[in-house]
Amino acid sequence: MTATAQKQFNLKSPDGKLEAIIQLDKTIDYSIIHSGDIMLDKSTISMSLDDLTYYGVEPKLSGSSTRTVNETIEAPVYKRKQIKDHFNELTLRFKGNYNIIFRAYDDGIAYRFVSTSKKPFIVKNEQAEFNFPTDQNAFICYANKSENVPLEEQYSNSFEQPYFHNPLSEWNKKRLGISPLVVEGVKGKKVCIAEADLMNYPGMFLYPGEKPNGLKGIFAPYPKELEQGGHNNLQMLVKSREDYIAKFNGATNFPWRIVIVSEKDSDLADSDMVYKLATPAQGDFSWVKPGKVAWEWWNDWNLYNVDFKAGINNDTYKYYIDFASKYGIEYVILDEGWAVNKQADLFKVVPEINLPELVSYANSKNVGLILWAGFHAFDRDMEAVCKHYSEMGIKGFKVDFMDRDDQIVVDFHRRGAEMGAKYKVLIDYHGTYKPTGLQRTYPNVINFEGVNGLEQLKWASNLDQVTYDVTIPFIRQVAGPMDYTQGAMRNATKGNYRNVYSEAMSQGTRCRQLAEYVVFESPLNMLCDSPSNYMEEEECTEFIVAVPTVWDNTIALNGEIGKYVTIARQKANVWYVGSMTNWDAQDLELDLSFLGEGNFQGEVFKDGINANRVARDYKKEIIDIPANRKLPVSMAPGGGYVIKITKK
């Protein structure tokens, strides 16, 4: 770090390639340069408080300090066991009860405001600018409300949308954008805007800024009036909002604002930035058990070759439990329907379900049960619910339909995580915003939705899910794990796909569905299709259930946003490599030099010769890994390739 007359600070990454230039004048501005290329132009940051004071306006510096950290983070539930945490840090202390911390990593710059106030205060708004040097292309994910809905009503949304690839100048100004968001820079470099350590503060939307080629953070105002309603009366709908975004009782750490800079797209698919910046866990989480889940909602409880009426009843769930037990699947979920509809009361169980009997049966089969819970039903009596069902033997909750990220709902996520930890139950947040590191702080928070997952294909008629699948590893997955819910056994080519709610299908080939278990990060990973279908497809099912859900190491081998991706993941002495393409057939040569010395063989699932016509066509084979470690791979349109590699 260098400083010039206390007006400019230059903070460099450990490898010296990345530099943040922080300027103090009437405002606080920063810019980011990578190997001489301007990645982010002069951008202003500040916070306005309700007492007409500001953090970052007319700043009065009282001191500064620097430090370098080079250590290893042990990650119990993640895509790698150990994470290198190496950064240079600059702390600027200001009169007026606030500090700003900047960190420079080799792959990004992050900053956060810190309040040192001893009194309660209110944040009216935050200024977070991201100004780019030119009109650059961006991958934009809009809030999933119609452009005819006013911006202030778009704060309530389920954070599930495809991406639009447009210049910043063509941003639809009738719509808010969702982070993470990627902007293209010079020489193939990319800039990914994200946030981390969101604990008690509204999430950040993005929107065109006041400067040309700029974006700015937009934050949901604090809810003033809430009304129970929405999906089956399980949501809290915002009827009016305050004129501020957050309130605090005293000193607090605000979220990290992150600017990740990648030299190639695959670097984004391998980023640890959000996890590294999250608050470390406190306490014992050794009881947390990741794994697979047999799931009934996507396949609409459709069973065949059985002698009972399939549906929401004990016979059906015992069948799912038997299936899970046979294949070594850790969990079965009871999705919406086990509790009385429209009551928002998780103590009212439908008469067709006997939960204690199901728990006892599941325990006898070494299978855990997870319960679906609507947001308001869970929140209204959170401790009683967690205590009661934990004592019964329930292993976790899939909490759904929050559909907001204002301060109240963000705090709910933290409280839910804390309560789940207290009673040793897993939490899967569905119908929610992207992760920001809560899974590091509370490892029992095992997954998040905030993704336009496979469920969309039950009803979407014009969605290009195949292109989306090879976009999210570089953008949404930068934030953390995704409850995407893959595993379809009914697969369709581009021309044959149609939306069928009760017997849903996927777009793309069978091998694509298999590869998603490797490419997508998901510690609690669903098998979305019917047990009846899986048992008809024994070979694929056995492969799926064998794929781990947490890993010792991860390497993004190649990829280009929206076109193709290949990721390798290691568990013990076994490597899995998954590759997927868009609707273009793809021939690749994979570099497997990471295997090191020795002789290796691979169990391969690859697109069949007719997979471009019949998407379920695939070929399984055992191959020897070439001595030069160069493996040719061919994928059909919408295709995939996956290989399990072991030492001979």
C-alpha positions as CSV (number, residue, x, y, z in Angstrom):
1,M,0.0,0.0,0.0
2,T,1.1,3.5,-0.8
3,A,-0.4,6.8,0.3
4,T,-0.1,10.3,-1.1
5,A,-0.6,13.1,1.4
6,Q,-3.4,11.2,2.9
7,K,-5.5,11.9,-0.2
8,Q,-4.8,8.8,-2.2
9,F,-4.2,5.3,-1.2
10,N,-3.0,2.5,-3.6
11,L,-3.7,-1.0,-2.5
12,K,-2.3,-3.9,-4.5
13,S,-3.1,-7.6,-4.6
14,P,-0.5,-10.0,-3.4
15,D,0.6,-10.9,-6.9
16,G,0.7,-7.2,-7.9
17,K,-1.6,-7.5,-10.9
18,L,-4.7,-5.9,-9.3
19,E,-4.8,-2.5,-7.8
20,A,-7.4,-0.4,-6.0
21,I,-6.9,3.4,-6.1
22,I,-8.8,5.1,-3.3
23,Q,-9.1,8.8,-3.4
24,L,-10.3,11.1,-0.5
25,D,-11.6,14.5,-1.3
26,K,-15.2,15.7,-0.9
27,T,-16.2,12.2,-1.5
28,I,-14.5,8.8,-1.3
29,D,-13.9,7.2,-4.7
30,Y,-12.2,4.1,-5.8
31,S,-11.1,2.6,-9.2
32,I,-9.7,-0.8,-10.1
33,I,-6.8,-1.5,-12.5
34,H,-5.7,-5.0,-13.6
35,S,-2.3,-5.3,-15.3
36,G,-2.7,-1.7,-16.6
37,D,-6.3,-2.2,-17.8
38,I,-9.0,-0.1,-16.2
39,M,-11.6,-2.5,-15.0
40,L,-13.6,-0.1,-12.9
41,D,-13.5,3.7,-13.3
42,K,-13.8,6.2,-10.6
43,S,-16.7,5.1,-8.5
44,T,-18.1,6.9,-5.4
45,I,-19.2,5.2,-2.1
46,S,-21.1,6.6,0.8
47,M,-23.9,6.1,3.3
48,S,-26.5,8.6,4.4
49,L,-28.0,8.5,7.9
50,D,-31.3,9.8,9.2
51,D,-29.6,12.6,11.3
52,L,-28.4,14.2,8.1
53,T,-24.9,12.9,8.6
54,Y,-23.0,10.8,6.0
55,Y,-20.3,8.2,5.9
56,G,-18.0,9.1,3.1
57,V,-19.0,12.7,2.3
58,E,-16.6,15.4,3.3
59,P,-14.5,12.6,5.0
60,K,-12.2,13.5,7.8
61,L,-9.5,10.8,8.0
62,S,-8.3,10.1,11.6
63,G,-6.0,7.3,10.8
64,S,-5.2,4.3,8.6
65,S,-3.5,0.9,9.0
66,T,-2.6,-2.0,6.7
67,R,-2.1,-5.7,7.2
68,T,-1.4,-8.8,5.0
69,V,-3.1,-12.1,5.7
70,N,-1.9,-15.4,4.2
71,E,-3.7,-18.3,5.8
72,T,-5.8,-21.3,5.1
73,I,-9.6,-21.6,5.7
74,E,-10.9,-25.1,6.6
75,A,-14.3,-25.5,5.0
76,P,-16.4,-28.4,6.3
77,V,-19.2,-28.1,3.7
78,Y,-17.9,-26.6,0.5
79,K,-16.5,-27.3,-3.0
80,R,-13.0,-27.7,-1.4
81,K,-11.7,-28.6,2.0
82,Q,-9.1,-25.9,2.2
83,I,-9.2,-22.3,0.8
84,K,-6.2,-20.1,0.4
85,D,-7.1,-16.7,2.0
86,H,-4.3,-14.3,0.9
87,F,-5.0,-10.6,0.8
88,N,-3.7,-7.1,1.5
89,E,-5.9,-5.0,3.6
90,L,-6.3,-1.2,4.2
91,T,-8.4,0.2,7.0
92,L,-9.4,3.9,6.9
93,R,-10.7,5.4,10.1
94,F,-12.8,8.5,9.9
95,K,-14.2,11.0,12.4
96,G,-17.9,10.5,12.6
97,N,-18.0,6.9,13.9
98,Y,-17.1,4.9,10.8
99,N,-14.4,3.0,9.1
100,I,-14.0,1.6,5.6
101,I,-12.0,-1.6,5.0
102,F,-10.6,-2.4,1.6
103,R,-9.1,-5.8,0.7
104,A,-7.1,-6.7,-2.4
105,Y,-7.0,-10.4,-3.4
106,D,-5.4,-11.7,-6.6
107,D,-8.8,-12.1,-8.1
108,G,-10.8,-9.2,-6.7
109,I,-11.2,-6.1,-4.6
110,A,-13.7,-5.8,-1.8
111,Y,-14.7,-3.1,0.6
112,R,-17.1,-2.6,3.5
113,F,-18.3,0.2,5.8
114,V,-18.1,-0.4,9.5
115,S,-20.1,1.7,12.0
116,T,-18.5,2.3,15.4
117,S,-21.5,4.1,16.7
118,K,-22.5,3.5,20.3
119,K,-26.1,4.8,19.7
120,P,-29.0,3.5,17.5
121,F,-29.0,4.9,14.0
122,I,-30.9,4.6,10.7
123,V,-29.4,4.2,7.2
124,K,-31.4,6.2,4.8
125,N,-29.5,5.0,1.7
126,E,-26.2,3.7,0.4
127,Q,-24.2,4.9,-2.6
128,A,-22.4,2.0,-4.2
129,E,-21.2,2.9,-7.7
130,F,-19.7,0.6,-10.3
131,N,-18.6,2.8,-13.2
132,F,-17.0,1.2,-16.3
133,P,-14.7,2.9,-18.8
134,T,-16.8,2.1,-21.9
135,D,-20.2,0.8,-22.9
136,Q,-19.5,-2.8,-22.2
137,N,-21.6,-5.9,-22.6
138,A,-23.2,-7.4,-19.5
139,F,-25.0,-10.5,-18.5
140,I,-28.1,-9.1,-16.9
141,C,-30.6,-11.0,-14.7
142,Y,-33.6,-8.9,-14.1
143,A,-36.0,-9.2,-11.1
144,N,-38.8,-11.5,-12.2
145,K,-41.6,-9.0,-12.3
146,S,-43.0,-7.5,-15.5
147,E,-41.5,-4.2,-16.7
148,N,-45.0,-2.8,-16.3
149,V,-44.6,-3.2,-12.5
150,P,-43.0,-0.1,-10.9
151,L,-39.5,-0.4,-9.7
152,E,-40.5,-0.1,-6.1
153,E,-42.7,-3.2,-6.4
154,Q,-39.9,-5.3,-7.9
155,Y,-38.2,-5.6,-4.6
156,S,-40.6,-8.5,-3.9
157,N,-39.6,-11.3,-6.3
158,S,-38.3,-14.8,-6.3
159,F,-34.9,-14.0,-7.9
160,E,-35.4,-16.5,-10.7
161,Q,-34.7,-15.2,-14.2
162,P,-32.7,-16.0,-17.3
163,Y,-29.8,-13.7,-18.4
164,F,-29.9,-11.1,-21.1
165,H,-26.6,-10.4,-22.9
166,N,-26.6,-6.7,-23.8
167,P,-24.5,-3.5,-23.7
168,L,-24.9,-1.6,-20.4
169,S,-26.5,1.2,-22.5
170,E,-29.4,-1.2,-23.5
171,W,-30.3,-2.0,-19.9
172,N,-34.1,-2.0,-19.6
173,K,-34.6,0.9,-17.2
174,K,-38.0,-0.3,-16.2
175,R,-36.4,-3.3,-14.4
176,L,-34.1,-3.9,-11.5
177,G,-31.1,-6.2,-11.9
178,I,-30.0,-9.0,-9.6
179,S,-26.5,-9.6,-8.4
180,P,-24.1,-11.3,-9.0
181,L,-23.8,-9.6,-12.4
182,V,-20.9,-10.0,-14.9
183,V,-19.7,-7.2,-17.2
184,E,-17.2,-7.9,-20.0
185,G,-13.9,-6.0,-20.0
186,V,-10.9,-5.7,-22.3
187,K,-8.8,-8.6,-23.5
188,G,-11.4,-11.2,-22.5
189,K,-11.4,-10.1,-18.9
190,K,-14.6,-10.1,-16.9
191,V,-15.8,-8.1,-13.9
192,C,-18.3,-9.8,-11.5
193,I,-20.2,-7.6,-9.0
194,A,-21.3,-9.4,-5.9
195,E,-21.7,-9.0,-2.1
196,A,-20.9,-11.0,1.0
197,D,-21.7,-11.3,4.7
198,L,-25.2,-10.1,4.3
199,M,-26.5,-10.6,7.9
200,N,-28.8,-7.7,8.8
201,Y,-29.1,-5.4,5.8
202,P,-31.0,-5.4,2.6
203,G,-29.5,-7.1,-0.4
204,M,-28.2,-5.2,-3.4
205,F,-30.0,-4.8,-6.6
206,L,-28.3,-3.1,-9.6
207,Y,-29.5,-0.4,-11.9
208,P,-28.0,2.1,-14.4
209,G,-26.1,4.8,-12.5
210,E,-26.0,8.6,-13.0
211,K,-22.7,8.3,-15.0
212,P,-22.5,6.8,-18.5
213,N,-21.6,3.1,-18.5
214,G,-22.2,3.0,-14.8
215,L,-24.3,0.8,-12.4
216,K,-25.4,1.6,-8.9
217,G,-26.7,-0.4,-5.9
218,I,-30.4,-0.2,-5.2
219,F,-31.7,-1.4,-1.8
220,A,-35.2,-2.3,-0.7
221,P,-36.6,0.2,1.8
222,Y,-37.5,-1.1,5.2
223,P,-41.1,-2.6,5.3
224,K,-43.6,-0.4,7.1
225,E,-46.8,-2.4,6.8
226,L,-46.9,-6.2,6.3
227,E,-49.9,-8.3,5.5
228,Q,-50.2,-12.1,5.5
229,G,-51.1,-13.5,2.1
230,G,-49.5,-14.6,-1.1
231,H,-48.9,-18.2,-2.0
232,N,-51.4,-20.3,0.2
233,N,-51.3,-17.5,2.8
234,L,-47.7,-18.3,3.6
235,Q,-46.0,-15.0,2.7
236,M,-45.8,-11.6,4.3
237,L,-46.6,-9.0,1.6
238,V,-45.2,-5.5,1.9
239,K,-48.1,-3.0,1.7
240,S,-45.9,0.1,2.4
241,R,-42.3,1.0,3.1
242,E,-40.4,3.4,5.2
243,D,-38.1,6.1,3.7
244,Y,-35.0,4.3,4.9
245,I,-33.4,1.0,4.2
246,A,-32.1,-0.3,7.6
247,K,-32.0,0.5,11.3
248,F,-29.4,-0.5,13.9
249,N,-29.0,-0.4,17.7
250,G,-25.3,0.5,17.5
251,A,-22.0,-0.6,15.9
252,T,-22.2,-3.0,13.0
253,N,-20.3,-4.4,10.1
254,F,-22.0,-3.7,6.8
255,P,-21.9,-6.2,3.9
256,W,-18.8,-6.5,1.7
257,R,-19.2,-5.1,-1.8
258,I,-17.1,-7.2,-4.2
259,V,-15.6,-6.7,-7.6
260,I,-14.1,-9.9,-8.9
261,V,-11.8,-9.6,-11.9
262,S,-11.1,-12.7,-14.0
263,E,-8.6,-13.1,-16.9
264,K,-10.6,-16.0,-18.3
265,D,-14.2,-17.1,-17.7
266,S,-13.3,-20.3,-16.0
267,D,-11.8,-18.3,-13.1
268,L,-15.3,-17.1,-12.2
269,A,-16.5,-20.7,-12.0
270,D,-13.8,-21.4,-9.5
271,S,-14.1,-18.3,-7.3
272,D,-14.1,-18.5,-3.5
273,M,-14.5,-14.8,-2.9
274,V,-17.9,-14.8,-1.3
275,Y,-17.1,-17.6,1.0
276,K,-13.8,-16.1,2.1
277,L,-15.5,-12.8,3.1
278,A,-18.2,-14.3,5.2
279,T,-18.1,-14.4,8.9
280,P,-16.5,-17.7,10.2
281,A,-18.6,-20.2,12.0
282,Q,-18.6,-20.5,15.7
283,G,-19.4,-23.7,17.5
284,D,-19.6,-27.4,16.6
285,F,-21.2,-28.2,13.2
286,S,-19.8,-31.7,12.9
287,W,-23.3,-33.0,13.0
288,V,-24.2,-31.4,9.7
289,K,-24.6,-34.2,7.1
290,P,-24.8,-33.2,3.4
291,G,-26.2,-35.6,0.9
292,K,-28.8,-36.4,-1.7
293,V,-32.6,-36.1,-1.4
294,A,-35.3,-38.1,-3.0
295,W,-37.9,-35.4,-3.9
296,E,-41.6,-35.8,-4.9
297,W,-42.9,-32.4,-5.9
298,W,-41.2,-32.0,-9.4
299,N,-42.4,-35.5,-10.4
300,D,-45.8,-34.8,-9.0
301,W,-45.8,-37.9,-6.7
302,N,-46.1,-40.0,-9.9
303,L,-45.4,-43.6,-9.1
304,Y,-46.2,-46.7,-11.1
305,N,-46.1,-50.4,-10.7
306,V,-47.3,-50.0,-7.1
307,D,-50.4,-51.3,-5.4
308,F,-51.5,-48.1,-3.6
309,K,-52.8,-44.8,-4.7
310,A,-49.8,-42.4,-5.0
311,G,-50.0,-39.0,-3.4
312,I,-49.5,-37.2,-0.1
313,N,-49.9,-40.2,2.2
314,N,-47.8,-42.6,4.2
315,D,-47.7,-45.4,1.7
316,T,-46.2,-43.0,-0.9
317,Y,-43.6,-41.7,1.4
318,K,-42.6,-45.1,2.6
319,Y,-42.0,-46.0,-1.1
320,Y,-39.8,-43.0,-1.4
321,I,-38.0,-44.0,1.8
322,D,-37.5,-47.5,0.4
323,F,-36.1,-46.1,-2.8
324,A,-33.7,-43.8,-0.9
325,S,-32.6,-46.7,1.4
326,K,-31.9,-49.0,-1.6
327,Y,-29.7,-46.5,-3.3
328,G,-28.0,-45.0,-0.3
329,I,-29.7,-41.6,-0.6
330,E,-29.5,-39.7,2.7
331,Y,-32.8,-37.9,2.7
332,V,-36.4,-37.8,1.6
333,I,-38.3,-34.5,1.5
334,L,-42.0,-34.0,2.3
335,D,-42.7,-31.0,0.1
336,E,-45.8,-28.8,0.2
337,G,-48.9,-30.7,1.2
338,W,-48.0,-32.5,4.4
339,A,-49.3,-29.6,6.5
340,V,-52.9,-28.3,6.3
341,N,-53.2,-25.9,3.4
342,K,-53.7,-22.1,3.9
343,Q,-53.4,-22.3,7.7
344,A,-49.7,-21.3,7.9
345,D,-49.5,-23.6,10.9
346,L,-46.8,-26.3,10.9
347,F,-48.4,-28.1,13.8
348,K,-51.5,-29.0,11.7
349,V,-50.7,-32.1,9.8
350,V,-53.1,-33.5,7.1
351,P,-54.8,-36.7,8.3
352,E,-53.2,-38.7,5.5
353,I,-49.8,-38.3,7.0
354,N,-48.6,-39.9,10.3
355,L,-45.2,-38.2,10.8
356,P,-44.0,-40.1,13.9
357,E,-44.7,-43.3,12.0
358,L,-42.8,-42.1,8.9
359,V,-39.8,-40.9,11.0
360,S,-39.6,-44.3,12.7
361,Y,-39.8,-46.1,9.4
362,A,-37.2,-43.8,7.8
363,N,-34.9,-44.3,10.8
364,S,-35.2,-48.0,10.4
365,K,-34.0,-47.6,6.8
366,N,-31.2,-45.1,7.7
367,V,-32.9,-42.3,5.9
368,G,-33.6,-38.8,7.2
369,L,-36.7,-36.7,6.6
370,I,-36.8,-33.1,5.7
371,L,-40.0,-31.0,5.8
372,W,-41.1,-28.2,3.5
373,A,-42.2,-25.0,5.4
374,G,-43.7,-21.8,4.1
375,F,-42.0,-18.6,5.3
376,H,-44.6,-17.2,7.6
377,A,-45.5,-20.7,9.0
378,F,-41.9,-21.2,10.0
379,D,-41.3,-17.6,11.2
380,R,-44.3,-17.2,13.4
381,D,-43.2,-19.8,15.9
382,M,-39.7,-20.7,14.8
383,E,-38.3,-22.1,18.0
384,A,-41.3,-24.2,18.9
385,V,-41.3,-25.6,15.3
386,C,-37.6,-26.4,15.4
387,K,-37.8,-27.9,18.9
388,H,-40.8,-30.0,18.3
389,Y,-39.7,-31.5,15.0
390,S,-36.1,-32.0,16.0
391,E,-37.2,-34.0,19.0
392,M,-39.5,-36.0,16.7
393,G,-36.4,-36.8,14.5
394,I,-36.9,-34.5,11.5
395,K,-33.5,-33.6,10.1
396,G,-34.2,-30.3,8.4
397,F,-36.5,-27.8,6.8
398,K,-36.8,-26.5,3.3
399,V,-38.1,-23.0,3.9
400,D,-39.9,-21.3,1.0
401,F,-41.5,-18.2,-0.4
402,M,-39.6,-15.4,1.4
403,D,-39.3,-13.7,-2.0
404,R,-37.7,-10.6,-0.6
405,D,-34.3,-9.4,0.6
406,D,-35.1,-6.3,2.7
407,Q,-33.6,-6.0,6.1
408,I,-36.4,-7.9,7.9
409,V,-36.2,-10.9,5.6
410,V,-32.3,-11.0,5.6
411,D,-32.4,-11.0,9.4
412,F,-35.0,-13.8,9.2
413,H,-32.4,-15.9,7.3
414,R,-29.9,-15.4,10.0
415,R,-32.4,-16.1,12.8
416,G,-33.5,-19.3,11.0
417,A,-29.9,-20.4,10.6
418,E,-29.2,-19.8,14.3
419,M,-32.3,-21.6,15.4
420,G,-31.6,-24.5,13.1
421,A,-28.1,-24.7,14.6
422,K,-29.5,-24.7,18.1
423,Y,-31.8,-27.7,17.5
424,K,-29.4,-29.4,15.0
425,V,-31.6,-29.2,11.9
426,L,-30.5,-28.4,8.4
427,I,-32.0,-25.4,6.6
428,D,-32.5,-25.2,2.8
429,Y,-33.6,-21.7,1.8
430,H,-35.9,-21.9,-1.2
431,G,-37.8,-19.0,-2.8
432,T,-35.0,-16.6,-1.7
433,Y,-32.2,-14.4,-2.8
434,K,-28.7,-15.7,-3.7
435,P,-26.3,-16.8,-0.9
436,T,-23.8,-14.3,0.5
437,G,-21.8,-16.6,2.8
438,L,-24.4,-17.5,5.4
439,Q,-23.5,-21.1,4.7
440,R,-20.0,-20.5,6.1
441,T,-21.3,-18.7,9.2
442,Y,-23.9,-21.4,9.8
443,P,-22.9,-24.6,7.9
444,N,-26.3,-26.1,8.7
445,V,-27.6,-23.7,6.0
446,I,-27.0,-26.4,3.4
447,N,-28.4,-24.8,0.2
448,F,-30.2,-21.9,-1.4
449,E,-32.4,-21.4,-4.4
450,G,-32.3,-18.0,-6.0
451,V,-31.8,-19.8,-9.3
452,N,-34.0,-20.3,-12.3
453,G,-33.8,-24.1,-11.8
454,L,-35.3,-27.2,-13.4
455,E,-38.7,-26.6,-11.8
456,Q,-39.3,-23.9,-14.4
457,L,-39.6,-26.6,-17.1
458,K,-42.9,-27.8,-15.6
459,W,-44.6,-24.7,-16.9
460,A,-42.2,-22.6,-19.1
461,S,-42.9,-22.9,-22.8
462,N,-40.2,-20.5,-24.3
463,L,-37.4,-20.8,-21.8
464,D,-33.9,-21.6,-23.0
465,Q,-32.8,-23.6,-20.0
466,V,-29.8,-25.1,-21.9
467,T,-28.1,-21.8,-22.4
468,Y,-29.0,-20.8,-18.8
469,D,-27.3,-23.9,-17.5
470,V,-23.9,-22.9,-19.1
471,T,-24.3,-19.3,-17.8
472,I,-24.9,-19.8,-14.1
473,P,-21.7,-21.5,-13.3
474,F,-19.9,-18.2,-14.1
475,I,-22.4,-15.9,-12.4
476,R,-25.0,-17.1,-10.0
477,Q,-22.8,-19.9,-8.7
478,V,-20.1,-17.4,-7.8
479,A,-22.4,-16.5,-4.9
480,G,-22.6,-20.1,-3.6
481,P,-24.5,-23.3,-3.9
482,M,-27.7,-23.7,-5.9
483,D,-30.8,-25.7,-5.2
484,Y,-31.3,-26.2,-8.9
485,T,-33.0,-29.7,-8.5
486,Q,-31.6,-31.7,-11.4
487,G,-31.9,-35.3,-12.3
488,A,-34.6,-35.6,-14.9
489,M,-35.0,-38.9,-16.7
490,R,-37.4,-37.6,-19.3
491,N,-35.1,-35.6,-21.6
492,A,-35.9,-33.6,-24.7
493,T,-34.1,-32.1,-27.7
494,K,-34.7,-28.5,-28.5
495,G,-37.5,-29.4,-31.0
496,N,-39.2,-32.0,-28.8
497,Y,-39.4,-30.2,-25.5
498,R,-42.8,-29.1,-24.2
499,N,-43.9,-28.0,-20.8
500,V,-45.8,-30.7,-19.0
501,Y,-46.6,-30.0,-15.3
502,S,-47.4,-33.5,-14.1
503,E,-44.8,-35.4,-16.1
504,A,-42.1,-32.8,-16.5
505,M,-39.1,-33.2,-18.8
506,S,-35.7,-31.5,-19.1
507,Q,-34.1,-29.7,-22.1
508,G,-31.0,-31.3,-23.4
509,T,-29.5,-34.8,-23.2
510,R,-29.5,-37.4,-20.5
511,C,-25.8,-36.9,-20.0
512,R,-26.3,-33.3,-19.4
513,Q,-28.5,-34.1,-16.4
514,L,-25.7,-36.4,-15.1
515,A,-23.0,-33.8,-15.6
516,E,-25.0,-31.2,-13.7
517,Y,-24.4,-33.2,-10.5
518,V,-20.7,-32.4,-11.0
519,V,-20.9,-28.9,-12.5
520,F,-23.4,-27.5,-10.1
521,E,-22.4,-26.9,-6.5
522,S,-25.1,-28.3,-4.2
523,P,-24.4,-29.8,-0.8
524,L,-28.0,-30.9,-0.4
525,N,-28.8,-32.2,-3.9
526,M,-32.2,-33.3,-5.1
527,L,-33.1,-36.2,-7.3
528,C,-36.1,-34.5,-9.0
529,D,-37.6,-37.4,-10.8
530,S,-39.8,-40.3,-9.7
531,P,-38.4,-43.4,-8.1
532,S,-40.3,-45.4,-10.6
533,N,-38.4,-43.7,-13.4
534,Y,-35.0,-44.0,-11.7
535,M,-35.5,-47.7,-11.2
536,E,-36.2,-48.0,-14.9
537,E,-32.8,-46.3,-15.5
538,E,-30.7,-48.2,-13.0
539,E,-27.3,-47.4,-14.7
540,C,-27.8,-43.6,-14.5
541,T,-29.3,-43.7,-11.1
542,E,-26.4,-45.6,-9.6
543,F,-24.0,-43.0,-11.1
544,I,-26.1,-40.1,-9.7
545,V,-26.3,-41.4,-6.2
546,A,-22.5,-42.0,-6.1
547,V,-21.5,-38.4,-6.9
548,P,-20.5,-36.6,-3.7
549,T,-22.2,-33.3,-2.7
550,V,-19.2,-31.8,-1.0
551,W,-15.6,-32.0,-2.2
552,D,-12.0,-32.0,-1.3
553,N,-11.0,-29.9,-4.3
554,T,-12.5,-28.2,-7.3
555,I,-10.8,-27.1,-10.6
556,A,-12.7,-25.2,-13.3
557,L,-11.0,-26.6,-16.4
558,N,-12.5,-24.4,-19.1
559,G,-15.5,-22.6,-20.2
560,E,-17.1,-19.6,-21.8
561,I,-20.2,-17.9,-20.4
562,G,-23.3,-19.1,-22.2
563,K,-21.4,-21.5,-24.4
564,Y,-19.8,-24.4,-22.4
565,V,-18.2,-25.3,-19.1
566,T,-16.1,-28.1,-17.6
567,I,-15.5,-28.6,-13.9
568,A,-13.4,-31.2,-12.2
569,R,-14.1,-32.1,-8.5
570,Q,-12.2,-34.4,-6.2
571,K,-13.3,-36.5,-3.3
572,A,-10.6,-38.6,-1.6
573,N,-8.8,-40.4,-4.4
574,V,-11.7,-40.1,-7.0
575,W,-12.1,-37.3,-9.5
576,Y,-15.3,-36.4,-11.3
577,V,-15.3,-34.3,-14.4
578,G,-18.5,-32.8,-15.8
579,S,-18.9,-30.8,-19.0
580,M,-21.9,-29.2,-20.7
581,T,-22.6,-27.2,-23.8
582,N,-25.3,-24.9,-25.1
583,W,-27.4,-25.8,-28.1
584,D,-24.3,-26.0,-30.3
585,A,-22.5,-29.3,-30.5
586,Q,-19.1,-29.0,-28.9
587,D,-15.7,-30.8,-29.3
588,L,-13.2,-30.2,-26.6
589,E,-9.9,-31.5,-25.4
590,L,-9.8,-31.7,-21.6
591,D,-6.5,-31.2,-19.9
592,L,-6.3,-33.8,-17.0
593,S,-2.8,-33.0,-16.0
594,F,-4.0,-32.3,-12.5
595,L,-4.2,-36.1,-12.0
596,G,-0.5,-36.3,-11.6
597,E,1.6,-39.5,-12.1
598,G,0.1,-43.0,-12.4
599,N,-2.3,-44.9,-14.5
600,F,-6.0,-44.0,-14.4
601,Q,-9.2,-45.2,-15.8
602,G,-12.5,-43.5,-16.2
603,E,-16.2,-44.5,-16.1
604,V,-17.7,-42.4,-18.9
605,F,-21.2,-41.3,-19.7
606,K,-21.3,-39.6,-23.0
607,D,-24.0,-38.5,-25.5
608,G,-25.0,-41.3,-27.8
609,I,-24.6,-41.0,-31.6
610,N,-28.3,-40.1,-31.9
611,A,-28.6,-37.8,-28.9
612,N,-29.2,-34.9,-31.2
613,R,-32.5,-36.7,-32.1
614,V,-33.3,-38.7,-29.0
615,A,-32.0,-36.8,-26.0
616,R,-31.9,-39.9,-23.7
617,D,-29.5,-41.6,-26.0
618,Y,-26.2,-42.1,-24.2
619,K,-23.3,-44.5,-24.1
620,K,-21.4,-45.8,-21.0
621,E,-17.9,-47.0,-21.3
622,I,-14.7,-47.7,-19.4
623,I,-11.6,-46.0,-20.8
624,D,-7.9,-45.6,-19.9
625,I,-6.9,-42.0,-19.3
626,P,-4.3,-41.1,-22.0
627,A,-0.7,-40.9,-20.7
628,N,-0.5,-37.3,-22.1
629,R,-3.6,-36.4,-20.1
630,K,-5.4,-35.0,-23.1
631,L,-8.9,-36.3,-23.3
632,P,-11.1,-35.6,-26.4
633,V,-14.7,-35.0,-25.6
634,S,-17.7,-34.5,-28.0
635,M,-21.1,-33.3,-26.9
636,A,-24.4,-33.2,-28.8
637,P,-26.5,-30.0,-29.0
638,G,-27.7,-29.4,-25.4
639,G,-25.4,-32.2,-24.4
640,G,-23.1,-33.2,-21.6
641,Y,-20.2,-35.5,-20.7
642,V,-19.2,-36.9,-17.3
643,I,-16.4,-39.1,-16.2
644,K,-15.5,-40.7,-12.9
645,I,-11.7,-41.2,-12.7
646,T,-9.9,-43.6,-10.4
647,K,-6.4,-44.9,-10.2
648,K,-5.7,-48.3,-11.7
